[in-house]
Amino acid sequence: MSDETRPSQKEAMLSGELYLADDPELAAEALHAAVLSERYNATSAADPEARRAVLAELLGAVGEGVEVRPPLRVDYGHQITIGPRTFINFGAVLLDVGRITIGADVQMGPNVQLLTPTHPVDPEPRRAKWEAAEPITIGDNVWLGGGVIVCPGVTIGENTVVGAGAVVTKDLPANVVAVGNPARVIRTIGEEEA
């Protein structure tokens, strides 16, 4: 493959292929996101308009009535969309090497992590700093308890509740309660608790 037909590192990243994060174009985008994150995290709670303006500049899309309490950490920001009326509590880590889609009316407790990056299991490509990503999708009206970690490639269906501290390694269907590490469904919403 010639250099003209080989995808850029950014194109490879966006398509979910292996890429090198220290590529100059990606490094510049990461620095831009870090600067905007610093600005966002330093905004005053007494100035919600300024806070929202910085958040809108940092992220790909922010719905009406969204509240994200600082501090917030992202890789690039522009790969994150948040639906209307969503609340994200303090200390969120949204690593958006892959796309992160958060639906409407989502509730996230403090210190939730949405982690799209993946790394090769084989030691040599990992040592060479190759990585990739898989998207994360959080459905409408999902509640993620404090400290939940969502792993690469996971989709969580609408109305699902994930208990505090759970590690979500696989897709969760709509309308269930899941807990644990790895997270497992313990009941369907509407069923009586055992």
C-alpha positions as CSV (number, residue, x, y, z in Angstrom):
1,M,0.0,0.0,0.0
2,S,1.5,3.4,-1.0
3,D,1.6,6.3,1.4
4,E,-1.1,8.0,-0.7
5,T,-3.6,5.2,-0.2
6,R,-2.7,4.3,3.4
7,P,-5.2,5.9,5.8
8,S,-3.9,8.6,8.2
9,Q,-3.6,7.6,11.8
10,K,-6.7,9.7,12.5
11,E,-8.6,7.9,9.8
12,A,-7.5,4.6,11.2
13,M,-8.6,5.6,14.7
14,L,-12.0,6.8,13.5
15,S,-12.6,3.5,11.6
16,G,-11.7,1.4,14.7
17,E,-8.4,0.1,13.1
18,L,-5.0,0.0,14.9
19,Y,-3.4,3.4,14.9
20,L,-0.6,5.3,16.7
21,A,-1.8,7.9,19.2
22,D,1.4,9.9,19.1
23,D,0.7,10.9,15.5
24,P,1.1,14.8,15.3
25,E,-2.4,15.4,14.1
26,L,-3.9,13.3,16.9
27,A,-1.5,14.8,19.5
28,A,-2.7,18.3,18.5
29,E,-6.3,17.3,18.8
30,A,-5.7,15.7,22.2
31,L,-3.9,18.9,23.4
32,H,-6.8,21.1,22.2
33,A,-9.2,18.8,24.2
34,A,-7.0,19.0,27.3
35,V,-6.9,22.8,27.1
36,L,-10.7,23.0,26.7
37,S,-11.1,20.4,29.6
38,E,-9.0,22.6,31.8
39,R,-11.1,25.6,31.0
40,Y,-14.3,23.6,31.6
41,N,-13.1,22.2,34.9
42,A,-12.1,25.8,36.0
43,T,-15.5,27.3,35.2
44,S,-17.6,28.8,38.1
45,A,-20.7,27.0,39.2
46,A,-22.1,30.6,39.4
47,D,-21.8,31.0,35.6
48,P,-23.7,28.1,34.0
49,E,-23.8,29.9,30.6
50,A,-20.0,30.0,30.4
51,R,-19.8,26.4,31.6
52,R,-22.2,25.3,28.9
53,A,-20.4,27.2,26.2
54,V,-17.1,25.5,26.9
55,L,-18.8,22.1,27.1
56,A,-20.4,22.7,23.7
57,E,-17.0,23.6,22.2
58,L,-15.4,20.5,23.8
59,L,-17.9,17.9,22.9
60,G,-19.5,16.7,19.6
61,A,-23.0,17.5,20.6
62,V,-24.7,18.5,23.9
63,G,-28.5,18.3,24.2
64,E,-30.7,20.9,26.0
65,G,-30.7,20.7,29.8
66,V,-27.5,18.6,30.1
67,E,-25.5,19.0,33.2
68,V,-21.9,17.7,33.5
69,R,-20.3,18.4,36.9
70,P,-16.6,19.0,36.7
71,P,-14.0,17.6,36.7
72,L,-14.5,15.9,33.3
73,R,-11.7,14.1,31.5
74,V,-11.8,13.2,27.7
75,D,-9.4,12.2,25.0
76,Y,-10.7,14.2,22.1
77,G,-14.2,15.4,23.1
78,H,-15.5,15.7,19.6
79,Q,-16.5,11.9,19.5
80,I,-18.9,12.4,22.4
81,T,-22.6,13.2,22.1
82,I,-24.9,13.7,25.0
83,G,-28.7,13.6,24.7
84,P,-31.0,16.1,26.4
85,R,-31.6,16.3,30.1
86,T,-28.7,14.0,30.9
87,F,-26.9,14.4,34.2
88,I,-23.3,13.4,34.7
89,N,-21.9,13.7,38.2
90,F,-18.4,14.7,39.3
91,G,-15.3,12.9,38.0
92,A,-16.5,11.4,34.7
93,V,-13.8,9.9,32.5
94,L,-15.0,9.6,28.9
95,L,-12.2,8.3,26.8
96,D,-13.5,8.9,23.3
97,V,-10.9,7.3,21.0
98,G,-14.1,5.6,19.7
99,R,-17.5,7.2,19.5
100,I,-19.4,7.6,22.8
101,T,-23.1,8.1,22.4
102,I,-25.1,8.9,25.6
103,G,-28.9,9.1,25.2
104,A,-31.5,11.4,26.7
105,D,-32.4,11.5,30.4
106,V,-29.3,9.4,31.4
107,Q,-28.1,9.6,35.0
108,M,-24.4,8.9,35.8
109,G,-23.1,8.8,39.3
110,P,-19.7,10.2,40.3
111,N,-16.5,8.7,38.9
112,V,-18.2,6.8,36.0
113,Q,-15.7,5.7,33.3
114,L,-16.7,5.1,29.6
115,L,-13.5,3.6,28.1
116,T,-13.4,3.0,24.3
117,P,-9.7,2.4,23.8
118,T,-8.3,-1.2,23.3
119,H,-4.8,-2.5,23.1
120,P,-3.4,-5.6,21.4
121,V,-3.1,-8.6,23.6
122,D,0.1,-9.6,21.8
123,P,3.1,-8.0,23.5
124,E,5.0,-6.7,20.4
125,P,2.3,-4.5,18.8
126,R,1.4,-3.3,22.3
127,R,5.1,-2.4,22.9
128,A,5.1,-0.6,19.6
129,K,2.2,1.6,21.0
130,W,-0.5,0.4,18.6
131,E,-4.1,0.8,19.9
132,A,-7.6,0.8,18.6
133,A,-11.1,1.6,19.9
134,E,-14.7,0.3,20.0
135,P,-17.7,2.6,20.4
136,I,-19.9,2.8,23.5
137,T,-23.6,3.5,23.4
138,I,-25.7,4.3,26.5
139,G,-29.4,4.2,25.8
140,D,-32.1,6.7,26.9
141,N,-33.0,6.8,30.6
142,V,-30.1,4.6,31.7
143,W,-28.8,5.0,35.3
144,L,-25.1,4.2,35.9
145,G,-24.3,4.2,39.6
146,G,-21.2,5.7,41.1
147,G,-17.9,4.2,39.9
148,V,-19.4,2.1,37.1
149,I,-16.8,1.2,34.3
150,V,-18.1,0.6,30.8
151,C,-15.6,-1.3,28.6
152,P,-15.0,-0.9,24.8
153,G,-17.7,-1.9,22.4
154,V,-20.5,-2.1,25.0
155,T,-24.1,-1.0,24.4
156,I,-26.5,-0.5,27.3
157,G,-30.2,-0.6,26.5
158,E,-32.7,2.0,27.5
159,N,-34.0,2.2,31.0
160,T,-31.3,-0.2,32.3
161,V,-29.8,0.4,35.8
162,V,-26.2,-0.6,36.5
163,G,-25.3,-0.8,40.2
164,A,-22.4,1.2,41.7
165,G,-19.0,-0.2,41.1
166,A,-20.1,-2.6,38.3
167,V,-17.7,-3.3,35.4
168,V,-19.7,-3.7,32.2
169,T,-17.8,-5.9,29.8
170,K,-20.7,-7.0,27.5
171,D,-23.8,-5.5,26.1
172,L,-26.8,-5.2,28.5
173,P,-30.4,-5.3,27.2
174,A,-33.0,-2.7,27.9
175,N,-35.0,-2.7,31.1
176,V,-32.8,-4.7,33.4
177,V,-30.8,-4.2,36.6
178,A,-27.2,-5.3,36.4
179,V,-24.5,-5.5,39.1
180,G,-21.0,-6.8,39.8
181,N,-17.7,-7.5,38.1
182,P,-18.3,-8.5,35.4
183,A,-21.7,-7.0,35.4
184,R,-24.5,-9.5,35.2
185,V,-28.3,-9.0,34.9
186,I,-30.0,-9.8,38.2
187,R,-33.6,-9.0,37.2
188,T,-35.8,-7.3,34.7
189,I,-37.3,-4.0,35.7
190,G,-40.9,-4.5,36.7
191,E,-40.2,-7.9,38.3
192,E,-40.3,-8.2,42.0
193,E,-36.9,-8.3,43.7
194,A,-36.1,-11.8,45.1
